[in-house]
Amino acid sequence: MSERLIQIHWARTAADALAEIGSRTIKQKLYEKVEELLRHEPPEAIGKPLQDELRGYYRIPFGRYRILYRVSRSGTMTDVEVVLVGLRKQGNKRDIYEIAHRLRRQGKI
């Protein structure tokens, strides 16, 4: 059996959200968490699957932050797309899941 190649892509939504985080340390640690996806097959095993409108996406927690991603496969290639990073602020319109739902309805993720 041939080994799968894993590539990570940052969607514009995720790159923009990462850029908005003020702490360089937090940015670096979030980036390192994403890089862990390269070392696991399947990459879905690291994250927890999301439900309902966000079915097909996975999340990785890092403290109060969440990394949302999805996985697609073609032949021996596995593509991981990081779609959003941000804070979990339940009940707040700036909550990562509220933002993700909004972006999903707009067709941006």
Secondary structure, 3 states (H helix, E strand, C coil): CCCCEEEEEECHHHHHHHHHCCCHHHHHHHHHHHHHHHHCCCHHHCCEECCHHHCCEEEEEECCEEEEEEEEEECCEEEEEEEEEEECCCCCCCCHHHHHHHHHHCCCC
